[in-house]
Amino acid sequence: MDATSRIRDSFARQGLMSTLGATLGNIAPGAVEIVLIPSPAISQQHGFVHAGAISAIADSAAGYSALSLMPEGAGVLTTEFKINLVAPAIGERIVARGRIVKPGRTLTLVQSDVFAISDGQEKLVALLTATMMTLRDRDGISD
């Protein structure tokens, strides 16, 4: 199975992404986008997209970017992440663009840039850096 199909199949099994209304955008080797349409269900008290929703799509985009280069049958888990929220997340769409910074056999360093898009203009709202672990031969953990 190719990496795009693996990512699409795995994403479809994520309950949280479904709950948030997130969808996959572009998928390429080492890079994955996740798109979120803002709604009151994922807002905080001021009407911005909640930081928890921003963190979730940023983490998943980063994880799937790592998975895109992992061997078939391997699974990916986040071992740590840090997120900087640099502007309120408000717009027509929120896009998390995950990419690999440094691949590794066991640990992969990744980053997600999260943008709010309004009237075709992108504004950086968050930056996540994370470490992802490749898991092999673990019961119940693959792709």
DSSP file (Angstrom, degrees, kcal/mol; ACC not computed):
  #  RESIDUE AA STRUCTURE BP1 BP2  ACC     N-H-->O    O-->H-N    N-H-->O    O-->H-N    TCO  KAPPA ALPHA  PHI   PSI    X-CA   Y-CA   Z-CA
    1    1 A M              0   0    0      0, 0.0     2,-0.0     0, 0.0    71,-0.0   0.000 360.0 360.0 360.0 137.6    0.0    0.0    0.0
    2    2 A D     >  -     0   0    0      1,-0.1     4,-2.3    70,-0.0     5,-0.2  -0.315 360.0-106.9 -77.1 164.6    1.4    3.5   -0.8
    3    3 A A  H  > S+     0   0    0      1,-0.2     4,-2.6     2,-0.2     5,-0.2   0.862 117.2  55.5 -61.3 -38.6    1.9    6.1    1.8
    4    4 A T  H  > S+     0   0    0      1,-0.2     4,-2.6     2,-0.2    -1,-0.2   0.932 110.3  44.9 -62.0 -45.5   -1.0    8.2    0.7
    5    5 A S  H  > S+     0   0    0      2,-0.2     4,-2.7     1,-0.2     5,-0.2   0.899 112.0  52.8 -64.6 -41.0   -3.4    5.3    1.1
    6    6 A R  H  X S+     0   0    0     -4,-2.3     4,-2.4     2,-0.2    -2,-0.2   0.924 112.3  45.1 -59.0 -44.9   -1.9    4.4    4.5
    7    7 A I  H  X S+     0   0    0     -4,-2.6     4,-3.0     2,-0.2     5,-0.2   0.925 113.1  49.4 -67.7 -44.8   -2.4    8.0    5.7
    8    8 A R  H  X S+     0   0    0     -4,-2.6     4,-1.9    -5,-0.2    -2,-0.2   0.917 113.2  47.4 -60.8 -43.2   -5.9    8.2    4.4
    9    9 A D  H  X S+     0   0    0     -4,-2.7     4,-0.7     2,-0.2    -2,-0.2   0.919 114.9  45.6 -64.7 -43.8   -6.9    4.9    6.0
   10   10 A S  H >< S+     0   0    0     -4,-2.4     3,-1.2    -5,-0.2     4,-0.3   0.927 111.3  52.3 -65.2 -45.0   -5.3    5.8    9.3
   11   11 A F  H >< S+     0   0    0     -4,-3.0     3,-1.6     1,-0.3    -1,-0.2   0.877 103.0  59.0 -59.3 -38.9   -6.9    9.3    9.3
   12   12 A A  H 3< S+     0   0    0     -4,-1.9    -1,-0.3     1,-0.3    -2,-0.2   0.732 102.5  54.7 -64.1 -21.6  -10.3    7.8    8.7
   13   13 A R  T << S+     0   0    0     -3,-1.2     2,-0.8    -4,-0.7    -1,-0.3   0.485  82.4 104.6 -89.9  -3.3   -9.9    5.8   12.0
   14   14 A Q    <>  -     0   0    0     -3,-1.6     4,-1.6    -4,-0.3     5,-0.1  -0.695  50.5-169.4 -84.8 109.1   -9.2    8.9   14.1
   15   15 A G  H  > S+     0   0    0     -2,-0.8     4,-2.6     1,-0.2    -1,-0.2   0.880  84.1  54.8 -63.0 -39.6  -12.3    9.7   16.1
   16   16 A L  H  > S+     0   0    0      2,-0.2     4,-2.6     1,-0.2     6,-0.2   0.917 105.8  50.8 -65.0 -42.7  -11.0   13.1   17.3
   17   17 A M  H  >>S+     0   0    0      1,-0.2     5,-2.3     2,-0.2     4,-1.0   0.902 112.7  47.9 -61.5 -39.0  -10.3   14.3   13.7
   18   18 A S  H  <5S+     0   0    0     -4,-1.6     3,-0.5     2,-0.2    -2,-0.2   0.921 110.6  51.1 -64.8 -44.6  -13.9   13.3   12.8
   19   19 A T  H  <5S+     0   0    0     -4,-2.6    -2,-0.2     1,-0.2    -1,-0.2   0.891 112.0  47.0 -60.3 -40.5  -15.3   15.0   15.9
   20   20 A L  H  <5S-     0   0    0     -4,-2.6    -1,-0.2    -5,-0.2    -2,-0.2   0.692 111.6-121.0 -73.9 -18.8  -13.4   18.3   15.0
   21   21 A G  T  <5 +     0   0    0     -4,-1.0    16,-0.4    -3,-0.5    -3,-0.2   0.690  56.8 159.4  82.7  19.8  -14.6   18.1   11.4
   22   22 A A      < -     0   0    0     -5,-2.3     2,-0.3    -6,-0.2    -1,-0.2  -0.449  19.2-169.0 -77.7 149.2  -10.9   18.0   10.2
   23   23 A T  E     -A   35   0A   0     12,-2.5    12,-3.2    -2,-0.1     2,-0.3  -0.923  26.3-100.9-132.8 159.7  -10.1   16.7    6.7
   24   24 A L  E     -A   34   0A   0     -2,-0.3    10,-0.3    10,-0.2     3,-0.1  -0.603  35.8-177.9 -79.1 140.8   -6.9   15.8    5.0
   25   25 A G  E     -     0   0A   0      8,-2.8    -1,-0.1     1,-0.4     2,-0.1   0.156  54.6  -7.3-104.0-132.8   -5.4   18.2    2.5
   26   26 A N  E     -     0   0A   0      6,-0.1     7,-2.4    -2,-0.1     2,-0.4  -0.368  60.4-163.3 -67.6 142.3   -2.3   17.7    0.4
   27   27 A I  E     +A   32   0A   0      5,-0.2     5,-0.2    -3,-0.1   -23,-0.1  -0.998  20.2 153.0-128.1 127.7   -0.2   14.6    1.1
   28   28 A A  E >   -A   31   0A   0      3,-3.0     3,-2.5    -2,-0.4     2,-0.2  -0.945  57.9 -69.1-144.4 162.3    3.4   14.2   -0.1
   29   29 A P  T 3  S+     0   0    0      0, 0.0    36,-0.1     0, 0.0    40,-0.1  -0.387 124.1   1.8 -57.1 119.3    6.5   12.3    1.1
   30   30 A G  T 3  S+     0   0    0     35,-0.4    70,-2.0    -2,-0.2     2,-0.3   0.520 123.3  79.4  82.5   5.9    7.5   14.0    4.3
   31   31 A A  E <   +AB  28  99A   0     -3,-2.5    -3,-3.0    68,-0.2     2,-0.3  -0.979  47.7 171.8-151.3 133.1    4.6   16.5    4.3
   32   32 A V  E     -AB  27  98A   0     66,-1.8    66,-3.1    -2,-0.3     2,-0.4  -1.000  15.2-152.1-142.4 138.7    0.9   16.4    5.2
   33   33 A E  E     - B   0  97A   0     -7,-2.4    -8,-2.8    -2,-0.3     2,-0.4  -0.875   4.5-166.3-108.8 143.2   -1.9   19.0    5.5
   34   34 A I  E     -AB  24  96A   0     62,-2.2    62,-2.9    -2,-0.4     2,-0.4  -1.000  11.3-154.6-127.0 133.2   -4.9   18.9    7.7
   35   35 A V  E     -AB  23  95A   0    -12,-3.2   -12,-2.5    -2,-0.4     2,-0.4  -0.871   8.9-172.1-113.3 137.9   -7.7   21.4    7.2
   36   36 A L  E     - B   0  94A   0     58,-2.9    58,-2.9    -2,-0.4   -14,-0.1  -0.996  14.6-148.9-130.0 130.9  -10.3   22.5    9.8
   37   37 A I        -     0   0    0     -2,-0.4    56,-0.2   -16,-0.4    55,-0.1  -0.895  31.9-119.6 -97.2 118.6  -13.3   24.7    9.1
   38   38 A P        +     0   0    0      0, 0.0     5,-0.0     0, 0.0    52,-0.0  -0.232  41.9 164.2 -59.0 143.6  -14.0   26.9   12.2
   39   39 A S    >   -     0   0    0      1,-0.0     3,-1.7     8,-0.0     4,-0.1  -0.967  52.5-102.8-151.6 161.6  -17.4   26.4   13.9
   40   40 A P  G >  S+     0   0    0      0, 0.0     3,-1.3     0, 0.0     7,-0.1   0.790 115.3  68.9 -57.9 -26.9  -18.9   27.3   17.3
   41   41 A A  G 3  S+     0   0    0      1,-0.3   -21,-0.0   -21,-0.0     0, 0.0   0.724 108.1  35.1 -66.4 -21.1  -18.4   23.7   18.4
   42   42 A I  G <  S+     0   0    0     -3,-1.7     8,-3.0     5,-0.1    -1,-0.3   0.102  98.2 109.2-119.6  21.9  -14.6   24.1   18.4
   43   43 A S  B <   -F   49   0B   0     -3,-1.3     6,-0.2     6,-0.3     2,-0.2  -0.517  58.2-135.1 -94.5 163.7  -14.4   27.7   19.6
   44   44 A Q    >   -     0   0    0      4,-2.5     3,-2.0    -2,-0.2    -1,-0.1  -0.443  48.4 -76.1-102.6-173.4  -13.2   29.2   22.8
   45   45 A Q  T 3  S+     0   0    0      1,-0.3    -2,-0.0    -2,-0.2     5,-0.0   0.673 129.9  49.9 -64.7 -19.3  -15.0   31.9   24.8
   46   46 A H  T 3  S-     0   0    0      2,-0.1    -1,-0.3     3,-0.0     3,-0.1   0.418 119.6-103.4 -98.2   1.1  -13.8   34.8   22.5
   47   47 A G  S <  S+     0   0    0     -3,-2.0    -2,-0.1     1,-0.3     2,-0.1   0.381  80.5 127.1  95.3  -4.8  -14.9   33.0   19.3
   48   48 A F  S    S-     0   0    0      1,-0.1    -4,-2.5    42,-0.1    -1,-0.3  -0.447  75.5 -87.4 -78.8 158.7  -11.4   31.9   18.2
   49   49 A V  B     -F   43   0B   0     40,-3.0    40,-0.4    -6,-0.2    -6,-0.3  -0.514  57.8-103.1 -63.9 132.2  -10.7   28.3   17.3
   50   50 A H    >>  -     0   0    0     -8,-3.0     4,-2.0    -2,-0.2     3,-0.6  -0.251  18.3-125.5 -62.3 142.1   -9.7   26.6   20.6
   51   51 A A  H 3> S+     0   0    0      1,-0.2     4,-3.0     2,-0.2     5,-0.2   0.804 110.4  61.2 -58.2 -30.9   -6.0   26.0   21.2
   52   52 A G  H 3> S+     0   0    0      2,-0.2     4,-2.1     1,-0.2    -1,-0.2   0.895 105.8  45.5 -63.9 -39.6   -6.8   22.3   21.8
   53   53 A A  H <> S+     0   0    0     -3,-0.6     4,-2.1   -11,-0.2     5,-0.2   0.896 113.6  49.7 -69.5 -40.4   -8.2   21.9   18.3
   54   54 A I  H  X S+     0   0    0     -4,-2.0     4,-2.2     1,-0.2    -2,-0.2   0.934 112.3  48.0 -61.8 -46.5   -5.2   23.8   16.9
   55   55 A S  H  X S+     0   0    0     -4,-3.0     4,-2.7     1,-0.2     5,-0.2   0.896 109.7  53.7 -61.3 -41.2   -2.9   21.5   18.8
   56   56 A A  H  X S+     0   0    0     -4,-2.1     4,-2.3     1,-0.2    -1,-0.2   0.925 112.2  41.4 -63.4 -45.8   -4.7   18.4   17.7
   57   57 A I  H  X S+     0   0    0     -4,-2.1     4,-2.4     2,-0.2    -1,-0.2   0.870 115.3  51.7 -72.4 -33.3   -4.5   19.1   14.0
   58   58 A A  H  X S+     0   0    0     -4,-2.2     4,-2.1    -5,-0.2    -2,-0.2   0.928 111.9  46.5 -65.4 -44.4   -0.9   20.3   14.2
   59   59 A D  H  X S+     0   0    0     -4,-2.7     4,-2.7     2,-0.2    -2,-0.2   0.916 114.3  47.3 -63.1 -45.0    0.1   17.2   16.1
   60   60 A S  H  X S+     0   0    0     -4,-2.3     4,-2.8    -5,-0.2     5,-0.2   0.899 111.0  50.6 -66.6 -40.3   -1.7   14.9   13.6
   61   61 A A  H  X S+     0   0    0     -4,-2.4     4,-1.7     2,-0.2    -1,-0.2   0.913 113.2  46.8 -62.8 -41.3   -0.3   16.7   10.6
   62   62 A A  H  X S+     0   0    0     -4,-2.1     4,-1.8     2,-0.2    -2,-0.2   0.929 113.1  49.0 -64.9 -45.3    3.2   16.3   12.0
   63   63 A G  H  X S+     0   0    0     -4,-2.7     4,-2.6     1,-0.2    -2,-0.2   0.908 111.5  48.0 -62.8 -42.8    2.7   12.7   12.9
   64   64 A Y  H  X S+     0   0    0     -4,-2.8     4,-1.8     2,-0.2    -1,-0.2   0.823 106.3  57.2 -70.0 -29.6    1.4   11.8    9.4
   65   65 A S  H  < S+     0   0    0     -4,-1.7   -35,-0.4    -5,-0.2     4,-0.4   0.913 110.8  45.0 -64.2 -39.1    4.3   13.6    7.8
   66   66 A A  H >< S+     0   0    0     -4,-1.8     3,-1.6     1,-0.2     4,-0.4   0.931 110.6  53.3 -66.8 -45.5    6.6   11.3    9.8
   67   67 A L  H >< S+     0   0    0     -4,-2.6     3,-1.4     1,-0.3    -1,-0.2   0.822  94.1  72.3 -59.3 -31.2    4.4    8.2    8.9
   68   68 A S  T 3< S+     0   0    0     -4,-1.8    -1,-0.3     1,-0.3    -2,-0.2   0.736 106.3  36.1 -59.6 -22.3    4.7    9.0    5.2
   69   69 A L  T <  S+     0   0    0     -3,-1.6    -1,-0.3    -4,-0.4    -2,-0.2   0.385  96.1 104.5-110.6   2.6    8.4    8.0    5.3
   70   70 A M  S <  S-     0   0    0     -3,-1.4     3,-0.1    -4,-0.4    35,-0.1  -0.486  82.2 -91.0 -82.7 154.8    8.1    5.1    7.7
   71   71 A P    >   -     0   0    0      0, 0.0     3,-2.0     0, 0.0    72,-0.2  -0.265  53.1 -88.6 -62.2 150.3    8.2    1.4    6.6
   72   72 A E  T 3  S+     0   0    0      1,-0.3     3,-0.1    -3,-0.1   -70,-0.0  -0.332 115.8  27.0 -59.0 138.5    4.9   -0.2    5.8
   73   73 A G  T 3  S+     0   0    0      1,-0.4    -1,-0.3    -3,-0.1    64,-0.2   0.195  94.2 119.4  92.2 -16.1    3.4   -1.8    8.9
   74   74 A A    <   -     0   0    0     -3,-2.0    69,-1.7    68,-0.2    -1,-0.4  -0.468  52.3-145.2 -78.2 154.4    5.1    0.6   11.3
   75   75 A G  E     -C  135   0A   0     60,-2.9    60,-3.2    67,-0.3     2,-0.4  -0.783   5.4-137.7-114.3 163.9    3.1    2.8   13.5
   76   76 A V  E     +C  134   0A   0     -2,-0.3     2,-0.4    58,-0.2    58,-0.2  -0.969  18.9 177.7-124.7 138.0    3.8    6.4   14.7
   77   77 A L  E     -C  133   0A   0     56,-1.7    56,-3.1    -2,-0.4     2,-0.3  -0.998  31.4-118.0-136.0 142.0    3.3    7.9   18.1
   78   78 A T  E     -C  132   0A   0     -2,-0.4    54,-0.2    54,-0.2     3,-0.1  -0.621  24.3-177.6 -73.9 130.9    4.1   11.4   19.4
   79   79 A T  E     -     0   0A   0     52,-3.0     2,-0.3     1,-0.4    53,-0.2   0.705  68.3 -17.0 -99.9 -26.9    6.7   11.3   22.2
   80   80 A E  E     -C  131   0A   0     51,-1.2    51,-2.2     2,-0.0    -1,-0.4  -0.950  59.2-174.6-166.8 154.3    6.7   15.1   22.8
   81   81 A F  E     -C  130   0A   0     -2,-0.3     2,-0.4    49,-0.2    49,-0.2  -0.988  10.1-158.8-152.0 156.1    5.6   18.3   21.3
   82   82 A K  E     -C  129   0A   0     47,-2.6    47,-2.4    -2,-0.3     2,-0.4  -0.993  14.0-164.7-128.8 137.4    5.8   22.0   22.0
   83   83 A I  E     -C  128   0A   0     -2,-0.4     2,-0.5    45,-0.2    45,-0.2  -0.985   9.8-159.1-128.3 135.7    3.4   24.5   20.5
   84   84 A N  E     -C  127   0A   0     43,-2.8    43,-2.2    -2,-0.4     2,-0.8  -0.961   9.5-154.6-107.7 123.3    3.6   28.3   20.2
   85   85 A L  E     +C  126   0A   0     -2,-0.5    41,-0.3    41,-0.2    40,-0.0  -0.880  20.7 171.4 -97.3 109.9    0.3   30.0   19.7
   86   86 A V        +     0   0    0     39,-1.7    40,-0.2    -2,-0.8    -1,-0.1   0.588  58.6   7.7-103.7 -12.0    1.3   33.3   17.9
   87   87 A A  S    S-     0   0    0     38,-1.4    -1,-0.2    36,-0.1     2,-0.0  -0.974  88.9 -80.4-161.5 155.4   -2.0   34.8   16.9
   88   88 A P        -     0   0    0      0, 0.0     2,-1.2     0, 0.0    28,-0.1  -0.370  44.8-123.9 -60.8 138.4   -5.8   34.1   17.4
   89   89 A A        +     0   0    0    -40,-0.4   -40,-3.0    36,-0.1     2,-0.4  -0.718  56.4 137.9 -89.5  95.6   -7.0   31.4   15.1
   90   90 A I        +     0   0    0     -2,-1.2     2,-0.3   -42,-0.2   -42,-0.1  -0.995  22.4  90.9-140.9 132.6   -9.9   33.0   13.2
   91   91 A G  S    S-     0   0    0     -2,-0.4    27,-0.2     1,-0.1     3,-0.1  -0.978  82.0 -73.3 169.5-173.8  -10.6   32.7    9.5
   92   92 A E  S    S+     0   0    0     25,-2.3     2,-0.3    -2,-0.3    26,-0.2   0.815 113.8   9.3 -77.6 -33.1  -12.5   30.8    6.9
   93   93 A R  E     - D   0 117A   0     24,-1.5    24,-3.1   -56,-0.2     2,-0.4  -0.984  62.0-147.2-144.6 151.9  -10.2   27.8    7.2
   94   94 A I  E     -BD  36 116A   0    -58,-2.9   -58,-2.9    -2,-0.3     2,-0.5  -0.994  20.2-168.0-119.2 128.9   -7.4   26.7    9.5
   95   95 A V  E     -BD  35 115A   0     20,-2.7    20,-2.9    -2,-0.4     2,-0.5  -0.974  10.0-161.8-124.8 125.1   -4.6   24.6    7.8
   96   96 A A  E     -BD  34 114A   0    -62,-2.9   -62,-2.2    -2,-0.5     2,-0.7  -0.920   8.1-163.7-102.0 124.3   -1.9   22.7    9.6
   97   97 A R  E     -BD  33 113A   0     16,-2.9    16,-1.8    -2,-0.5     2,-0.3  -0.894   7.8-166.9-113.0 102.6    1.1   21.8    7.4
   98   98 A G  E     +BD  32 112A   0    -66,-3.1   -66,-1.8    -2,-0.7     2,-0.3  -0.632  11.6 170.1 -88.4 145.9    3.2   19.1    8.9
   99   99 A R  E     -BD  31 111A   0     12,-2.6    12,-2.5    -2,-0.3     2,-0.4  -0.994  35.9-106.0-152.7 152.8    6.7   18.4    7.6
  100  100 A I  E     + D   0 110A   0    -70,-2.0    10,-0.3    -2,-0.3   -38,-0.0  -0.642  25.6 179.9 -79.4 131.8    9.7   16.3    8.5
  101  101 A V  E    S-     0   0A   0      8,-2.9     9,-0.2    -2,-0.4    -1,-0.2   0.824  79.5  -0.8 -93.7 -46.8   12.7   18.3    9.8
  102  102 A K  E    S- D   0 109A   0      7,-1.9     7,-2.5     2,-0.0    -1,-0.3  -0.880  73.0-148.5-148.0 112.2   15.0   15.3   10.4
  103  103 A P        +     0   0    0      0, 0.0     2,-0.3     0, 0.0     5,-0.2  -0.413  20.7 177.2 -77.0 156.8   14.0   11.7    9.7
  104  104 A G        -     0   0    0      1,-0.1     4,-0.0    -2,-0.1    -2,-0.0  -0.967  42.0-112.0-151.2 166.6   15.4    8.9   11.8
  105  105 A R  S    S+     0   0    0     -2,-0.3     3,-0.1     1,-0.1    -1,-0.1   0.902 115.3   4.9 -67.4 -41.4   15.0    5.1   12.1
  106  106 A T  S    S+     0   0    0      1,-0.3    28,-2.8    27,-0.1     2,-0.4   0.772 134.3  38.1-110.8 -44.4   13.4    5.4   15.6
  107  107 A L  E     - E   0 133A   0     26,-0.2     2,-0.4    -4,-0.1    -1,-0.3  -0.926  61.7-170.1-116.7 136.8   12.9    9.1   16.3
  108  108 A T  E     - E   0 132A   0     24,-2.6    24,-2.9    -2,-0.4     2,-0.5  -0.992  16.0-141.0-127.2 128.8   11.8   11.7   13.7
  109  109 A L  E     +DE 102 131A   0     -7,-2.5    -8,-2.9    -2,-0.4    -7,-1.9  -0.768  31.4 174.1 -89.1 129.1   11.8   15.5   14.3
  110  110 A V  E     -DE 100 130A   0     20,-2.6    20,-2.3    -2,-0.5     2,-0.3  -0.853  18.3-157.4-133.3 165.5    8.8   17.2   12.7
  111  111 A Q  E     -DE  99 129A   0    -12,-2.5   -12,-2.6    -2,-0.3     2,-0.4  -0.996   1.6-160.0-143.2 145.9    7.2   20.6   12.6
  112  112 A S  E     -DE  98 128A   0     16,-2.6    16,-2.9    -2,-0.3     2,-0.5  -0.998   3.6-160.7-126.4 130.7    3.7   21.9   11.8
  113  113 A D  E     -DE  97 127A   0    -16,-1.8   -16,-2.9    -2,-0.4     2,-0.5  -0.934  14.3-155.6-102.6 130.3    2.9   25.5   10.8
  114  114 A V  E     -DE  96 126A   0     12,-2.8    11,-3.2    -2,-0.5    12,-1.5  -0.932  11.6-171.6-114.1 128.7   -0.7   26.4   11.3
  115  115 A F  E     -DE  95 124A   0    -20,-2.9   -20,-2.7    -2,-0.5     2,-0.5  -0.918  20.3-144.0-121.1 142.8   -2.3   29.1    9.3
  116  116 A A  E     -DE  94 123A   0      7,-2.7     7,-2.1    -2,-0.4     2,-0.5  -0.906  24.1-153.6 -96.7 132.2   -5.7   30.9    9.5
  117  117 A I  E     +DE  93 122A   0    -24,-3.1   -25,-2.3    -2,-0.5   -24,-1.5  -0.939  21.9 164.3-116.1 124.8   -6.9   31.7    6.0
  118  118 A S  E >  S- E   0 121A   0      3,-2.2     3,-2.5    -2,-0.5    -2,-0.0  -0.996  72.4 -10.0-138.3 130.4   -9.3   34.6    5.2
  119  119 A D  T 3  S-     0   0    0     -2,-0.4     3,-0.1     1,-0.3    -1,-0.1   0.848 128.5 -56.5  50.3  38.9   -9.9   36.1    1.8
  120  120 A G  T 3  S+     0   0    0      1,-0.2     2,-0.4     0, 0.0    -1,-0.3   0.422 112.3 121.0  77.5  -2.0   -7.1   34.0    0.4
  121  121 A Q  E <   - E   0 118A   0     -3,-2.5    -3,-2.2     2,-0.0     2,-0.4  -0.812  52.7-145.7 -98.8 134.1   -4.6   35.5    2.8
  122  122 A E  E     - E   0 117A   0     -2,-0.4     2,-0.4    -5,-0.2    -5,-0.2  -0.808  13.0-172.6 -99.8 137.8   -2.7   33.2    5.2
  123  123 A K  E     - E   0 116A   0     -7,-2.1    -7,-2.7    -2,-0.4     2,-0.3  -0.993  27.1-122.7-129.1 125.3   -1.7   34.2    8.7
  124  124 A L  E     + E   0 115A   0     -2,-0.4    -9,-0.3    -9,-0.2     3,-0.1  -0.491  37.0 165.5 -65.2 126.0    0.5   32.1   10.9
  125  125 A V  E     +     0   0A   0    -11,-3.2   -39,-1.7     1,-0.4   -38,-1.4   0.600  59.9  11.4-116.4 -20.6   -1.3   31.3   14.1
  126  126 A A  E     -CE  85 114A   0    -12,-1.5   -12,-2.8   -41,-0.3     2,-0.4  -0.995  50.0-157.6-158.5 153.6    0.7   28.5   15.6
  127  127 A L  E     -CE  84 113A   0    -43,-2.2   -43,-2.8    -2,-0.3     2,-0.4  -0.986  15.7-171.6-134.9 122.3    4.0   26.6   15.3
  128  128 A L  E     -CE  83 112A   0    -16,-2.9   -16,-2.6    -2,-0.4     2,-0.4  -0.943   6.5-171.5-116.5 134.9    4.5   23.1   16.7
  129  129 A T  E     +CE  82 111A   0    -47,-2.4   -47,-2.6    -2,-0.4     2,-0.3  -0.972  20.4 166.3-118.8 142.7    7.7   21.1   16.9
  130  130 A A  E     -CE  81 110A   0    -20,-2.3   -20,-2.6    -2,-0.4     2,-0.5  -0.967  35.1-129.9-151.8 162.0    7.5   17.5   17.9
  131  131 A T  E     -CE  80 109A   0    -51,-2.2   -52,-3.0    -2,-0.3   -51,-1.2  -0.986  25.3-162.5-117.0 128.4    9.4   14.2   18.1
  132  132 A M  E     -CE  78 108A   0    -24,-2.9   -24,-2.6    -2,-0.5     2,-0.4  -0.888   7.2-143.7-112.8 142.2    7.7   11.1   16.6
  133  133 A M  E     -CE  77 107A   0    -56,-3.1   -56,-1.7    -2,-0.4     2,-0.5  -0.882  10.1-135.2-107.9 135.0    8.6    7.5   17.4
  134  134 A T  E     -C   76   0A   0    -28,-2.8     2,-0.5    -2,-0.4   -58,-0.2  -0.766  22.8-159.7 -83.3 125.0    8.5    4.7   14.8
  135  135 A L  E     +C   75   0A   0    -60,-3.2   -60,-2.9    -2,-0.5     2,-0.4  -0.934  11.9 179.3-111.8 127.5    6.8    1.6   16.4
  136  136 A R        +     0   0    0     -2,-0.5   -62,-0.1   -62,-0.2     3,-0.1  -0.933  61.1   8.3-124.2 148.5    7.4   -1.8   14.9
  137  137 A D  S    S+     0   0    0     -2,-0.4     2,-0.5     1,-0.2    -1,-0.2   0.851  83.1 140.7  55.0  41.8    6.1   -5.2   15.9
  138  138 A R  B >   -G  141   0C   0      3,-0.6     3,-2.1    -3,-0.2    -1,-0.2  -0.969  59.0-109.1-114.2 128.9    3.7   -3.9   18.6
  139  139 A D  T 3  S+     0   0    0     -2,-0.5     3,-0.1     1,-0.3    -3,-0.0  -0.315 100.5   4.0 -56.6 128.8    0.3   -5.6   18.9
  140  140 A G  T 3  S+     0   0    0      1,-0.1     2,-0.6    -2,-0.0    -1,-0.3   0.448 106.5 105.2  78.3   0.5   -2.4   -3.3   17.7
  141  141 A I  B <   +G  138   0C   0     -3,-2.1    -3,-0.6   -66,-0.1     2,-0.3  -0.931  39.4 117.9-120.7 111.2   -0.1   -0.6   16.5
  142  142 A S              0   0    0     -2,-0.6   -67,-0.3   -68,-0.1   -68,-0.2  -0.969 360.0 360.0-160.7 157.1    0.5   -0.2   12.7
  143  143 A D              0   0    0    -69,-1.7   -68,-0.2    -2,-0.3  -133,-0.2   0.529 360.0 360.0  32.0 360.0    0.0    2.4   10.0
